[in-house]
Amino acid sequence: MDWCRYRFRCVWRLPAPPDTVYAVLERAEDYPRWWPQVREVVPRDEASGTARFRSLLPYDLVVTVRALRRDPAARVLEVGLGGDLEGRARWTLTQEGTGTRVLYEQEVEVRARLLRILAVPGRPLFRANHALMMRGGRRGLAAHLRSV
């Protein structure tokens, strides 16, 4: 087992139409407005930028992000990640009743030196940290969608 590799899968159910949710998720530069753990997103151009995250642990992750797939018809957004995390993340949205089922999938390798050193003892904390971040994102997005 490679202790520095992670696969995450998370499902959010939101009471808003998929196209509305997609429109919010495709605007990554606005994530800090509604997702507390996304501290900063700085676009470089239309297809790339940098992002800084921090959840419960007192450590910022900084990643470069580049668009790999932006498909409003299929309601799929996929990005490549570099920097402290290397890999991919994907949002897939589907209609569920009058709302949206949001599937988030992420496959990454931790590249940050300190996190690699702490890979074995820190793994349960890193996974819990990610779960808290995703919970904050779901809550923030649900509140944001109620306000738009």
N, C-alpha and C positions, 0 to 999 in steps of 0.2 A: 504494500500500500504506500502510495506517495502522500505523505502527510501534508504536503503543501498544495494539493489539488482539492478542489471543492466542486460539487454539483448541488445546486439549489433549485428547488421547484416550489412555487408558491401560487395559490389560487386566491384571487379576490373576487367577490361578488358585489357588484355595485348597482344601485337603482337608477341608472342612467343609460340611454341608448349607446350602443357600441361606437357609433360615429362621433358622438360627443366625447366619449372617453378617449378615443383614438386622437381626436384633435388636441386634447390636453396632453396626452403622453408624447405626442410627436414634438412638442415644444419643450425640449429638455432645459433650455435656458430659464424656464419658469419654474422648474422643480423646486428650487429653494423657497418659493412663495408658499408652497403647500406641503412640502416634505421636509420636516424638521431636521432629519439627519443628512440631507443633501445641503451642505453648507454653501457651495458655490459651483456655478457652471459658467465657464467662459468660452463662448463660441470662437473658433478660429476662422471658420468659413461655413458655408451651408452644410457641409458634411462632416465636420470635425470640431473638436474642442477639448477642454479639460474640465474635470469635475473633482470636487473635494467632498469627502464623506466623513462623518463621525457619528457613531451611535453611542452606546453606553461606555465602551472602553475609551480611555483618554488618548486616542491615537487617530490621527487623520490619515486617510487613504487618498492618494492623488492618482487619478488615472487620465490617460488620454482616451478619447472616445472618437470613433469614426463610424459613420453610417455604413452598414453593409446592405441592409434591405429596408426600404420604406415603401410599404404596399398598402395604400388605403383600401383598395378593393378587397384584399384578403384580410385586412386589419392586422398586419404583422409589421412590427418594428424590430430590427436587429442591429446591434452595434458590436464592433470589435473593441476590445479594451487592451491598453498597454500601460506601462508604468508600474505602480504598486501591485496591480492585478493584471494578469494577461489572460485573455480568453475572449468569450462572447457572452452576450446577454440578449434575450429575446422576449418581447411582449407579443402575445397572441390573444386577440379579443374575439369573442363569439357572443351572439345574441342568446340570452337566457330569459325567457319570458319577456317582460318589458324592460329588463335590465341587461347587464353585461357580465359575462364571466371573463375575467382577465387571468391569463396564465403567464407567469414570469418564470423563465428558465435561465439559469446562469451556469456556465462552466468556466472556471478560472483556476489559474495557478498563482499562488501568492509569490510575488517577487520582492516585496519589501524585506530588507535584510533582518530587521528585528523580528518580524512575524515569522520568518523562516526559521530563525534560531529558536523561537518559542512554539514551533509547529506542533510538537507532540503534546506537551503539557497544556498548551493554549487552545487546542482544537475545540474542546467543548465550549469554551468561552467565545471563541470566534464564531461558532455556529449559533450560539445564543445571541450574540451581538447582531448577527445578520437577521435572525428572526425578529428581534426588537426593531431593527431598522425597517423591515418589511411591514410590520404591524403599524409603525408610525406612518409609513407611506400610504397604506390602505386607509387609515383614519383621515390623514390629511387630504387625500384625493377625494374621499367621500364628502368631506366638509367643503372642499373647493367646488365640487360638482353641484352641491346644493346652492352655492352662492352665484353660479353662472347661469 
